[in-house]
Amino acid sequence: MLLFRRSIPFISTLLIGFVYESLCLKPEDVYWYWVGLLVVVAGTQLALSKKARLVETAILGISQILFLSGTYYFIFFVEGSTIRQLLIGLALVINLFYLTNIFYYHFRTEKYQVNALQNISSFLNLISIFTLSSVGFSLILYLGWPSWLISLGVALASAVLCYQTYWVNKIVGPATFLYAGITGLVGGEIFWAATFLPTSFFVNGAIVTVVNYSIVNLARHYFAGNLQKNVVWRYLIISATVLLLTLVTARWK
């Protein structure tokens, strides 16, 4: 049984790769393949879970679903087969690494590296914010979806991913729900404001991601009790620098 569970990350990643490639071949069936993607993720998380940890499984699964869904729809809007294949390969590697660490966390604790899930989850959630917000801007730009509706979706995704980041870092309590909600609200407002910028959906997605990165990490340091002036300045400088470089190098319409 343990050997079977050890193979689940590889089997699941292969199935997800098949779904991604199917999307590239038949983009008109985008919604059906997405349903298949959700089924694969749900089955994978249940197979890697322990019955006594269903809440834990759900939280880890939601993070994976948002990451893979964001990447899935992101490659749908990206032009160029080479870029799509590179993105698919990167997403599959990250997914395999994430699932492997979940397996170690549950069943091979002697091989599990301390803080491995915390680190990979933070990285995975950051990518999710970028891809989901970029897809949101694409839906507004190309398909004419209402900005307010997409802003609500981005706000919800930001709140969920923020809470998952707190949870995986063992930060729990009523205050985490409040801060996750505030982060989601700010994320939705930044997304709404970025819709008025004459820039590409890549640049707008980067803006939302940088703001989310700063808020989530500052709050994480606050909960850990080590939010000092130098920490605040570090994140402000990093965020301001990335935003400045993004806006300066962006192609304005």
Secondary structure, 3 states (H helix, E strand, C coil): CHHHHHHHHHHHHHHHHHHHHHHHHCHHHHHHHHHHHHHHHHHHHHHCCCHHHHHHHHHHHHHHHHHHHHHHHHHHHCCCHHHHHHHHHHHHHHHHHHHHHHHHHHHCCCCCCCCHHHHHHHHHHHHHHHHHHHHHHHHHHHHCCCHHHHHHHHHHHHHHHHHHHHHHCCCCCHHHHHHHHHHHHHHHHHHHHHCCCCCCHHHHHHHHHHHHHHHHHHHHHHHHCCCCHHHHHHHHHHHHHHHHHHHHHCCCC
